[in-house]
Amino acid sequence: MAKIIIIEDDLMVGSTLRAALLADEHVVDVSRDGESGLSFVQSIEYDVIILDWQLPLLDGISVCRRYRSGGGQTPIIMLTAKDSIADKEMGFDCGADDYLTKPFDIRELKARIRGLLRRPVLHTANIIIVGNISIDTRNRQVKREGVEVSLQDNEYALLEFFVRHPNELISPETLLRRVWDTDSEASLHAVYTCVARLRKKLDSTTKDSLIRTVYGSGYRLIPPEVLAV
């Protein structure tokens, strides 16, 4: 069970989503405009925020941006009919964790919610905290137990990709496609070497590696207990 708020001005959509989530035994609040929605999320602790983009009084992008800038940490799923890459970039850049384009299947929304509820990664505006590692995505600064860690560009990109996909099995081929430039001449050996360097810089000698090897398949980031700041 999770406490979820739906910020959606369409009465039918909001009612349908609420009924579907109540059927899964979630606790569900509904707000029908951006200003009241922002007031709700700033004063009540939710597990997931479902946020429509086009809202009266205050649009979803503004709600998301103000909530994050005030230190809000709850995962946000943005709902919108906008489906261009530029729109999606705007949604993620303002602090959304996930993005669902209308129309969508309720089952997909439920799956996205389950995924966010399983994600033991704390988002604070532009800060991602996992275990004893904090990542300032705006300044590309990484700290381990409060001490800055110097990472090369590919090492940083690799780390950010992993922490944005916790517990997912990721193949070396996927990392090569997603982290390295398309026109790069890097090979899978570069991936193996970069992962090894990253582990050496981040891992404690007394604990298991943050990035685990799944032999024959790839890697999986297993976050420890999240630390609050």
N, C-alpha and C positions, 0 to 999 in steps of 0.2 A: 504494500500500500504506500502511496506517495501523496503528498499535498501538492496539487497542481492548480495554476490559474490559467484561464483562457481569456486573453484580451482580444476580443473579436466583436465588431459592430454588427455583423450580419446575424440577426436573431436565429434564423434557421440553422446556419452553420454552427453557431455557438451552442445551441440546444442539442444538436446532433452529436457534437464532440463531447459535450458534458455527459450525455446519456451513455455514450460508448465508454467513457472513462469511469463513470460510476459503476458500470457493469463489471469492471475489473477491480472494483472495491477501492478506487482512489478517492481521496477527498478533493472536491473540485469547486473552485470559485470561478465566477464569470464577471468580467468587466466589459463594458460596451464602448468605451472611449479611451484615448490615450492618457488623458490627465488622471482619470480615476484609476486606470490601470497602473500608472507609475506610482500613485499614492499607495495602492495595495502592495506592490512589490517592495516599496521602500519601508513599509511598516510591518509587513508580515513575512515570515520565513517560509518560502516554498521550496519544493524539491525540483520542480520543472516549471518554466514559464512558456506558454504557447502564445506567440505574439503575432498578430496580423500586421502587415506593413501599412496598409491604407486604413487609417483610423480617424475619426473626427477629433477635433480639439488639439491632438498631438499625434503625429504619425509614429508608426512603429520604430523607424530608424532613430528618431529623437528619443523615444522611450528607452530603447536599448542603450543608446549612447549615454544618456543621463544616468541610467541605472548603473552602468559599468563605471562611469567616472566617479560615482559616489561610493564605489567599493563593492557593488553588488556582485555576488558570486554564483547565483543560481543559474544552471544551464538554461539556455534560451533556444527554442525552436521557432524560427521565423516562417510565417505562412504568407504567401503572396502569389499573385498571378504573374508577376514579373519573372521572366526566365532567362534574361540575357546574362552573359558572363559578367558584364559591368555591374548589373544589379546584384548578382550573387556576391561579387567582390565587396560591394558597398555593405551588404548585409553582414558578411563575416568581419569586415573591417570595423564595424560599429560594435562588435562584441557578440554576435550570435554564434551559437555552437553548432547549429544545424539549420538546414534550409529546405523547406518542402514547398513545391510548386503546386498551386491549385490548377485543376482538380486533383485530388489525391485519394488513395484508398485508406480508410480508417485503419486497416491492419498495418499499413506502412507507418502511419503516425505512431501507433502503439509500439511497433518495433523500434522506432527512433527513440521513443521515451524509455523503453527498456534498456537500450544501449546507453543513454545518458545516465540513467540511474545506476548502471554498473560501472560507470567511469570514475575511478578514484583519482581524478585530477582536479585541482582547485584553480579556477580562473578568477583573477582579481584585475579587472580592466585589462591592461596589457601584460600582466604577470601570470605565468603558469608555474604552479608549484607542485612537484611530485616528489614525495619523500623529502630528502635533504637537499634537493636540487631546485633552484628557482631560476626561471628564465624570463627576462624582460624582453618581450618580442619587439617592442618599439626600438629599443637601443641595442638589441642583439647582445645582451649581457647575460652571462651565466654565472651563478654562484653555487658553490657547494659548501654547506654549513656556514654560509655567510661570507665565504672567501671567494673572490672572483676567480674563475677558471678561464684561461685563455684558449679559445678554440679557433681553428682555421675555418674558413667559410663553409666548406663542405661538412666539417664536423658539426658546426652549429646547425646547418640545414638538416642534417641527418637526425640530430637530437630533437629538433622541433617537430620533424615529421613523426618520429617515434612517439613523443608525448601527446601528439594530437591523435594518435591511433593506438591507445593503450590496449594491451591484451590481444591485439590482432596479430595473426601470423603473417609476416611480411617477407616475401621472397627477395633474394639479392637482386633479381631481375627487376622487381618493382622498385626497389630503392634506386637502382641505376637509372630507371626511367623518370622517377619523380624528384630525385635530389640533384642529379647531375644534368647539365645542359644537354639539350637534344643533340646538338652538334659536337658534343664532347667525344673525344677518342678514348675516354676511360673505359676500362674493362671491369668484369666482375672482381678481378683481383683488387682493383681500387676500392670497391665496396668492402671487401674483407679487411683490407688494411685500415680503412677509415673507421670501421666499427671497432677494430682492435685498439686504435689510438683513442677513440672516444671512451671506451671502457676503462682504459688505463688512467684517463684524466678524471673520470667521474666516480669510479667504483671504490668502495671501502674494502680494505684487505680482510675485514672480519665479517663481511656480509656477502650474500650472493649478488651476482652482477645484476644491475638494473635491466640490462638487455641480455636476454637469454638466447642461446643458440638452440634451435630445433633441428637436429641433425638431419640432413637430406631435404629440408624444407625451407629454412630461412631463420628469421629472428622474431622474437616477441618481447615487447617491453612489459615487464611485470612490476607495476608500481607498488611500493610498500605503502604502509598507512600514510595518509595525507596529513601533512603538518599545517596547521593554521598559522597565519601571521597577524 
